[in-house]
Structures are given as C-alpha cells and as structure tokens.
C-alpha cells in the first residue's frame, strides 16, 4: 500500500470514531448521564450499563417476553388470519 492510502484509511477511521463519540455524547447529554471519559463511547453505547443481566439492557427473552420482531410477526399473522376469515 502506498503512504497516501494509509493516511486516507487512518483519517476515515478516526472520523468514524469521532462521529460515533459525538452521537453517544449527544444521547448521554439528553438523558442526563454524566460522561467522564468520552473516548470510551467509541465502542460502547451511552445508555448501556454493561451488566449482562440488567432488566433494561438485556434481551427480553431472558425475562420470558417476546422480542419486538416476534411481537410484530405475531401481530401481522393475527391480522392476516382475521382478514382471511372475513372474506
């Protein structure tokens, strides 16, 4: 690779990281979450507490609930079933 290609790759990576940090800082600011080290938000979400069994952050399947996609699927199937019955 040439030197200029390396510079371009590096600059796009840094730009991507900076924009991700800005987005997460904006989310944290609107939700009132204090951020001491903003560079940590490059790879982690501002609203994620980091605990795998957190009832707010973890998967709804761990609590015995359906995911959003499953709820949508079952709702569409129910609507389709009632449309067929009315014909």
Beta strands, then each sheet from edge to edge (+ up, - down):
end
